[in-house]
Amino acid sequence: MPKKSTGIKEVVPHSIDAEMSILGAMLMDRNALDRGIEQLTEDDFYLPAHRTIYRAIVEAFNQHRVADPIIVKDILEKKGQLKEVGGEEYLVNLIQNVLSLAVFDKHVELVLEKSLNRKVIKAAEEVMKKAIAESLKGDELLDFAEQKILEIREKGVRKGFYGISEMVHDIYTHLEKIRKEGRNITGIPTGFRDLDDVTSGLHESDFIILASRPSMGKTSLALNIIRNVAVEKNIPVAFFSIEMSKDQIALRFMCMEAEVSISRARSGRLSSKDMEKIMTAVEKLEKAPIYIDDTSGIHLLELKAKARRIKRERGVKLIVIDYLQLINAPEKENRQQQVSLISRELKGLARELNIPVLALAQLSRAAVKREDKRPQLSDLRESGSLEQDADLVLLIHRPNKEKKNKETESSSGENEVVELIIAKHRNGPVTSVKLLFVKPFTRFRDYTEEKQEEDMPIF
């Protein structure tokens, strides 16, 4: 039965002459040898014989031997591979094929370009086979395809050494710019003065966890951060709301911005003045670059694919997820392993997209057993590697809400002082800050009580 055509041409991109020139140069010049080993792998060569010769050259290099034709011939003979690469005559021919050592780097660039094209073709073939076999669901197939391309991109980036003189000059220039501008926020500002003073904002590639026990206001605080970032600073934000619908989220944004009671809005008990305030809020929110996905029980693969797309299409600078334990993930032996996988993947997503990813999380009930009900970093441990993966962990503590005395809770009025515990900070101090929670509007504000200034640790 004749083999079915894949639609991909049989002769894949390659340059035999460039490969021969590179191998010949490596056999006769130590500088070319060093540069070749640094920039190439055996997979970058198209001909199997060239891969074999390259391996022998690397073996001689690793044995601290001169990688000349005689030594390489000896290595190939001992392995019984000399004949299959064309014998001693072919090794000599490689050297004769070297036109000039000056064009070595150009030939390396050409071979790497051909190698990249072959890898992309191979990845496309693998994706096509999966699609034809229908062995993966639609979102899984898309993630497989994206992952294959990302693997090629990541492996293709070979970072070399950087001179300290270049780095310190660039950093000094950056510090001087910040000093002249009079700003101390180097990341994305949360909009809360004391929190930004400690963290200097939310930084690129950081995986941030905002956690509490249920009904402590983590969604409200997350929405406040989104509002401060998108409305006040016009910075695009993507929000994955797995627990609440987009309409519920929109209503909360409107009431928060208008400072209108959300309970009155839900019951329809709004005055004309309330409606005027809401209309003004709508006009502001219409201009805000906030993008909401409310897919219930979203799969990890789908979330990653959507995050990549919204970053590419809308240029989002912050991703917020509410909340982590509601994400569906591939089946594991237990839920703890699943959450650990989700945690690692979200950390990887932050690094891949080079933007902060803020994920909300539920704490265990360990804090309830403590006398002061104060949450700790260890309360995350039941959720796998969250504590390990996170760059920044924020825990919400509401002492008044924790107390069971109803008189105490009711006497706290509409405004409540909330402690935001910075339980882990990879690049700064572990401390806590206070925020003011305005309950009717689910609005968080800076805590403005006069307090004595304390010296902050410098990192």
C-alpha positions as CSV (number, residue, x, y, z in Angstrom):
1,M,0.0,0.0,0.0
2,P,1.6,3.3,-1.0
3,K,2.5,5.7,1.8
4,K,0.2,8.7,2.1
5,S,1.7,12.1,1.5
6,T,1.8,14.4,4.6
7,G,1.8,17.5,2.4
8,I,5.3,18.3,3.6
9,K,8.2,18.2,1.1
10,E,10.5,15.3,1.6
11,V,13.8,17.4,1.2
12,V,13.9,19.4,4.4
13,P,16.0,22.6,4.8
14,H,19.8,22.0,5.1
15,S,23.2,23.2,3.9
16,I,25.8,20.4,3.5
17,D,28.5,22.8,2.4
18,A,28.0,25.0,5.6
19,E,28.1,21.9,7.8
20,M,31.3,20.7,6.2
21,S,32.9,24.1,6.5
22,I,32.0,24.2,10.2
23,L,33.4,20.8,11.0
24,G,36.5,21.4,9.0
25,A,37.2,24.7,10.8
26,M,36.6,23.0,14.2
27,L,39.2,20.3,13.2
28,M,41.9,22.8,12.4
29,D,41.3,25.9,14.7
30,R,40.9,26.0,18.5
31,N,38.9,29.2,18.4
32,A,36.4,27.7,15.9
33,L,36.3,24.6,18.1
34,D,35.3,26.6,21.2
35,R,32.7,28.7,19.3
36,G,31.2,25.7,17.5
37,I,30.7,23.7,20.8
38,E,29.2,26.8,22.4
39,Q,26.7,27.5,19.7
40,L,25.8,24.1,18.2
41,T,24.5,20.7,19.2
42,E,24.7,17.5,17.2
43,D,21.0,17.9,16.4
44,D,21.8,21.0,14.4
45,F,23.5,18.9,11.8
46,Y,21.4,17.4,9.0
47,L,23.7,14.5,7.8
48,P,24.0,11.6,10.3
49,A,27.7,11.4,9.4
50,H,28.2,15.0,10.4
51,R,26.4,14.4,13.7
52,T,28.8,11.4,14.4
53,I,31.8,13.5,13.6
54,Y,30.6,16.3,15.8
55,R,30.1,13.9,18.7
56,A,33.7,12.7,18.2
57,I,35.0,16.2,18.2
58,V,33.2,17.0,21.4
59,E,34.5,13.8,23.0
60,A,38.1,14.8,22.1
61,F,37.4,18.2,23.6
62,N,36.0,16.7,26.8
63,Q,39.1,14.5,27.1
64,H,41.3,17.5,26.8
65,R,42.8,16.2,23.6
66,V,43.5,18.1,20.4
67,A,40.4,17.7,18.2
68,D,42.4,17.3,15.0
69,P,41.7,14.8,12.2
70,I,44.1,12.2,13.6
71,I,42.6,12.2,17.1
72,V,39.0,12.3,15.8
73,K,39.9,9.5,13.4
74,D,41.2,7.5,16.3
75,I,38.0,8.0,18.3
76,L,35.8,7.0,15.3
77,E,37.9,3.9,14.7
78,K,37.6,2.7,18.2
79,K,33.8,3.0,18.0
80,G,33.7,1.3,14.6
81,Q,32.2,4.5,13.0
82,L,35.0,5.6,10.8
83,K,33.8,3.8,7.7
84,E,30.2,5.0,8.0
85,V,31.3,8.7,8.0
86,G,33.3,8.2,4.8
87,G,36.7,7.2,6.3
88,E,39.9,9.2,6.8
89,E,39.5,10.7,3.3
90,Y,36.3,12.5,4.3
91,L,37.9,14.0,7.4
92,V,40.7,15.4,5.2
93,N,38.0,16.6,2.7
94,L,36.3,18.6,5.5
95,I,39.4,20.6,6.1
96,Q,39.9,21.3,2.4
97,N,36.3,22.5,2.3
98,V,37.1,25.4,4.7
99,L,37.1,28.6,2.6
100,S,38.0,31.0,5.4
101,L,37.8,31.0,9.2
102,A,36.5,34.6,8.9
103,V,33.1,33.3,7.7
104,F,32.8,30.6,10.4
105,D,30.1,32.5,12.4
106,K,28.1,33.2,9.2
107,H,28.1,29.4,8.4
108,V,27.0,28.7,12.0
109,E,24.1,31.2,11.6
110,L,23.1,29.4,8.4
111,V,23.2,25.9,9.9
112,L,21.2,27.1,12.9
113,E,18.6,28.7,10.7
114,K,18.2,25.4,8.7
115,S,18.1,23.5,11.9
116,L,15.3,25.7,13.3
117,N,13.3,25.2,10.1
118,R,13.6,21.4,10.4
119,K,12.5,21.5,14.1
120,V,9.4,23.5,13.2
121,I,8.6,21.0,10.4
122,K,9.0,18.1,12.8
123,A,6.8,19.8,15.4
124,A,4.2,20.5,12.8
125,E,4.3,16.8,11.8
126,E,3.8,15.7,15.4
127,V,0.8,18.1,15.8
128,M,-0.7,16.8,12.5
129,K,-0.4,13.2,13.6
130,K,-2.1,14.0,16.9
131,A,-4.8,15.8,15.1
132,I,-5.4,13.0,12.6
133,A,-5.4,10.3,15.3
134,E,-7.8,12.5,17.4
135,S,-5.9,11.4,20.5
136,L,-6.2,14.8,22.2
137,K,-9.2,17.0,22.8
138,G,-9.3,20.4,21.1
139,D,-7.8,22.5,23.9
140,E,-5.2,19.8,24.7
141,L,-4.2,19.7,21.0
142,L,-3.8,23.5,20.9
143,D,-1.7,23.4,24.1
144,F,0.4,20.6,22.7
145,A,1.1,22.7,19.6
146,E,1.9,25.8,21.5
147,Q,4.2,23.8,23.8
148,K,6.1,22.3,20.9
149,I,6.8,25.7,19.4
150,L,7.7,27.2,22.8
151,E,10.2,24.3,23.4
152,I,11.9,25.2,20.1
153,R,12.1,28.8,21.1
154,E,13.4,28.2,24.6
155,K,16.1,25.7,23.4
156,G,17.1,28.0,20.6
157,V,18.0,30.8,23.0
158,R,21.6,30.3,23.9
159,K,22.7,33.0,26.4
160,G,26.3,33.8,26.6
161,F,28.4,35.7,29.2
162,Y,27.6,39.3,30.1
163,G,30.3,41.7,31.1
164,I,29.7,43.2,34.6
165,S,30.7,46.6,33.1
166,E,27.7,46.5,30.8
167,M,25.3,45.4,33.5
168,V,26.3,47.9,36.2
169,H,26.1,50.7,33.7
170,D,22.6,49.8,32.6
171,I,21.4,49.3,36.2
172,Y,23.0,52.7,37.2
173,T,21.2,54.4,34.4
174,H,17.9,52.8,35.5
175,L,18.5,53.8,39.1
176,E,19.3,57.4,38.1
177,K,16.1,57.6,36.1
178,I,14.0,56.4,39.0
179,R,15.7,58.8,41.3
180,K,15.1,61.8,39.0
181,E,11.5,60.8,38.5
182,G,11.1,60.6,42.3
183,R,9.3,57.3,42.1
184,N,9.9,54.2,44.3
185,I,7.6,51.8,42.5
186,T,9.6,49.8,39.9
187,G,6.8,47.2,39.2
188,I,3.1,47.6,38.6
189,P,1.6,49.7,41.5
190,T,-1.2,48.0,43.4
191,G,-2.6,51.4,44.3
192,F,-2.1,50.8,48.1
193,R,0.6,53.1,49.5
194,D,2.0,50.9,52.3
195,L,1.9,47.7,50.3
196,D,3.7,49.4,47.3
197,D,6.3,50.9,49.7
198,V,7.2,47.4,50.9
199,T,7.0,45.5,47.5
200,S,7.8,48.4,45.1
201,G,4.8,47.0,43.1
202,L,4.1,43.7,41.3
203,H,7.1,42.7,39.3
204,E,7.6,41.0,35.9
205,S,7.7,37.2,36.1
206,D,6.6,37.1,39.7
207,F,4.0,34.6,40.9
208,I,2.0,36.2,43.6
209,I,-0.5,34.5,45.9
210,L,-3.3,36.3,47.8
211,A,-4.8,33.9,50.2
212,S,-7.3,33.8,53.1
213,R,-10.0,31.6,54.4
214,P,-13.5,31.9,52.8
215,S,-15.4,35.2,53.0
216,M,-12.4,37.2,54.1
217,G,-12.4,39.5,51.1
218,K,-9.7,38.2,48.8
219,T,-11.9,38.6,45.7
220,S,-12.8,42.2,46.8
221,L,-9.1,43.0,47.4
222,A,-8.1,41.5,44.0
223,L,-10.8,43.6,42.3
224,N,-9.6,46.7,44.0
225,I,-6.0,46.0,42.8
226,I,-7.4,45.4,39.2
227,R,-9.3,48.7,39.5
228,N,-6.3,50.6,40.7
229,V,-4.1,49.2,37.9
230,A,-6.5,49.5,35.0
231,V,-8.6,52.5,35.8
232,E,-6.0,54.7,37.6
233,K,-2.9,53.7,35.6
234,N,-4.5,52.5,32.3
235,I,-2.5,49.3,32.5
236,P,-4.2,46.3,30.8
237,V,-5.3,43.5,33.1
238,A,-6.7,40.0,32.4
239,F,-9.0,38.5,35.1
240,F,-9.9,34.9,35.1
241,S,-13.0,34.7,37.3
242,I,-13.7,31.0,37.9
243,E,-16.1,31.4,40.8
244,M,-18.2,34.4,39.8
245,S,-19.9,35.3,36.5
246,K,-18.8,38.3,34.4
247,D,-22.1,40.1,35.3
248,Q,-21.4,39.8,39.0
249,I,-17.9,41.0,38.5
250,A,-19.1,44.0,36.4
251,L,-21.7,44.9,39.1
252,R,-19.0,44.9,41.8
253,F,-16.7,47.0,39.7
254,M,-19.5,49.5,39.1
255,C,-20.5,49.8,42.8
256,M,-16.9,49.9,43.9
257,E,-16.1,52.8,41.5
258,A,-19.4,54.6,42.2
259,E,-19.2,54.0,45.9
260,V,-22.7,52.8,46.0
261,S,-23.9,50.0,48.3
262,I,-23.8,46.7,46.4
263,S,-26.7,45.3,48.5
264,R,-28.9,48.3,47.5
265,A,-27.9,47.8,43.9
266,R,-28.8,44.1,43.9
267,S,-32.2,44.8,45.5
268,G,-33.0,47.7,43.2
269,R,-33.2,50.3,46.0
270,L,-31.2,52.9,44.2
271,S,-31.8,56.6,44.4
272,S,-31.4,59.1,41.5
273,K,-28.2,60.2,43.0
274,D,-26.9,56.6,43.1
275,M,-27.8,56.2,39.5
276,E,-25.9,59.4,38.6
277,K,-22.8,58.1,40.5
278,I,-23.1,54.7,38.7
279,M,-23.3,56.4,35.3
280,T,-20.1,58.3,36.0
281,A,-18.5,55.0,37.1
282,V,-19.7,53.4,33.9
283,E,-18.0,56.1,31.8
284,K,-14.7,55.5,33.6
285,L,-14.9,51.7,33.4
286,E,-15.7,51.8,29.7
287,K,-12.2,53.2,29.1
288,A,-10.5,50.8,31.5
289,P,-8.4,47.9,29.8
290,I,-9.9,45.1,31.9
291,Y,-10.6,41.8,30.2
292,I,-12.7,39.2,32.0
293,D,-13.0,35.4,31.4
294,D,-15.6,33.7,33.5
295,T,-15.3,30.1,32.3
296,S,-16.4,27.9,35.1
297,G,-14.0,25.1,36.1
298,I,-11.5,26.2,33.4
299,H,-8.9,23.7,32.5
300,L,-5.2,24.6,33.2
301,L,-4.4,24.1,29.5
302,E,-7.2,26.4,28.4
303,L,-6.2,29.0,30.9
304,K,-2.6,29.0,29.7
305,A,-3.7,29.2,26.0
306,K,-6.0,32.1,26.8
307,A,-3.4,33.9,28.8
308,R,-0.9,33.7,26.0
309,R,-3.5,35.0,23.5
310,I,-4.7,38.0,25.6
311,K,-1.1,38.9,26.3
312,R,-0.3,38.8,22.6
313,E,-3.5,40.6,21.4
314,R,-4.1,43.1,24.2
315,G,-0.7,43.5,25.7
316,V,-1.9,42.7,29.3
317,K,0.7,43.5,32.0
318,L,-1.0,41.6,34.8
319,I,-3.0,38.4,35.1
320,V,-5.3,37.8,38.1
321,I,-6.9,34.4,38.8
322,D,-9.8,33.8,41.2
323,Y,-9.1,31.3,42.4
324,L,-6.3,28.7,42.1
325,Q,-8.0,25.6,43.6
326,L,-10.9,25.9,41.2
327,I,-8.7,25.3,38.2
328,N,-9.0,21.9,36.6
329,A,-5.8,20.0,36.0
330,P,-4.7,16.7,34.6
331,E,-5.6,13.8,36.8
332,K,-3.0,13.0,39.6
333,E,-2.9,10.6,42.5
334,N,-4.4,13.2,44.8
335,R,-5.6,16.8,44.8
336,Q,-2.4,18.0,46.5
337,Q,-0.4,16.8,43.5
338,Q,-2.9,18.5,41.2
339,V,-2.6,21.9,43.1
340,S,1.2,21.5,43.1
341,L,1.1,21.1,39.3
342,I,-1.1,24.1,38.9
343,S,1.2,26.1,41.1
344,R,4.3,25.2,39.0
345,E,2.5,25.9,35.7
346,L,1.3,29.3,36.9
347,K,4.8,30.2,38.0
348,G,6.1,29.0,34.6
349,L,3.4,31.1,32.9
350,A,4.5,34.2,34.7
351,R,8.1,33.7,33.6
352,E,7.0,32.7,30.0
353,L,4.9,35.9,29.6
354,N,7.3,38.0,31.7
355,I,4.4,39.6,33.6
356,P,3.2,39.2,37.2
357,V,0.5,36.5,37.8
358,L,-1.6,37.0,40.9
359,A,-3.5,33.9,42.0
360,L,-6.1,33.9,44.8
361,A,-6.0,30.8,47.1
362,Q,-7.9,29.3,49.9
363,L,-6.1,28.6,53.2
364,S,-6.5,25.5,55.3
365,R,-8.5,25.7,58.5
366,A,-5.4,25.6,60.7
367,A,-5.8,29.3,61.6
368,V,-9.2,28.7,63.1
369,K,-7.6,26.5,65.8
370,R,-5.3,29.3,66.8
371,E,-6.3,31.6,69.6
372,D,-5.7,34.8,67.6
373,K,-7.0,33.2,64.3
374,R,-4.0,34.8,62.6
375,P,-3.1,33.0,59.3
376,Q,0.4,31.9,58.7
377,L,2.5,30.9,55.6
378,S,2.3,27.2,56.8
379,D,-1.4,27.3,56.1
380,L,-0.6,27.0,52.4
381,R,1.4,23.8,52.8
382,E,-1.6,21.6,52.4
383,S,-1.9,23.0,48.9
384,G,1.4,21.4,47.7
385,S,4.1,23.7,46.4
386,L,2.4,27.0,46.6
387,E,4.6,28.3,49.4
388,Q,7.7,27.2,47.5
389,D,6.7,28.5,44.1
390,A,5.4,31.9,45.1
391,D,7.6,35.0,45.0
392,L,5.2,37.0,47.1
393,V,2.5,35.7,49.5
394,L,-0.2,38.0,50.9
395,L,-2.5,36.8,53.7
396,I,-5.7,38.6,54.7
397,H,-6.4,38.9,58.4
398,R,-9.6,40.5,59.7
399,P,-9.5,40.3,63.5
400,N,-13.0,41.8,63.9
401,K,-14.6,39.3,61.5
402,E,-12.8,36.4,63.2
403,K,-14.3,37.3,66.6
404,K,-17.5,35.5,67.3
405,N,-18.8,38.3,69.5
406,K,-21.6,39.8,67.4
407,E,-21.5,43.1,69.3
408,T,-17.9,43.5,68.5
409,E,-18.5,42.8,64.9
410,S,-21.5,45.1,64.6
411,S,-19.8,47.9,66.4
412,S,-17.0,48.0,63.9
413,G,-19.4,50.0,61.6
414,E,-19.0,50.3,57.9
415,N,-15.2,50.7,58.0
416,E,-13.0,47.9,59.2
417,V,-9.2,47.8,59.6
418,V,-7.7,44.8,57.8
419,E,-4.2,43.5,58.2
420,L,-2.5,42.3,55.0
421,I,0.3,40.0,56.1
422,I,3.3,39.8,53.7
423,A,4.1,36.2,54.7
424,K,6.7,35.6,52.0
425,H,8.7,38.2,50.0
426,R,11.5,36.8,47.9
427,N,13.0,40.3,47.2
428,G,12.1,42.2,50.4
429,P,11.0,42.3,54.0
430,V,8.4,40.0,55.6
431,T,6.0,42.3,57.4
432,S,2.4,43.4,57.4
433,V,0.5,46.5,56.4
434,K,-3.0,47.8,57.3
435,L,-5.8,48.6,54.9
436,L,-9.2,50.1,55.5
437,F,-12.1,48.0,54.2
438,V,-15.3,50.0,53.3
439,K,-17.8,47.2,53.5
440,P,-20.9,48.6,51.7
441,F,-18.8,49.3,48.5
442,T,-16.4,46.4,49.0
443,R,-13.7,49.1,48.6
444,F,-10.3,48.9,50.1
445,R,-8.4,52.1,50.9
446,D,-5.1,53.1,52.4
447,Y,-5.0,53.1,56.2
448,T,-4.6,56.8,57.1
449,E,-4.2,56.7,60.8
450,E,-1.2,58.7,61.8
451,K,1.7,56.4,62.8
452,Q,5.3,56.9,63.6
453,E,7.6,56.4,60.6
454,E,9.8,53.3,60.8
455,D,12.9,52.7,58.8
456,M,12.2,50.1,56.2
457,P,14.8,47.3,55.6
458,I,16.8,47.9,52.4
459,F,17.2,45.1,50.0
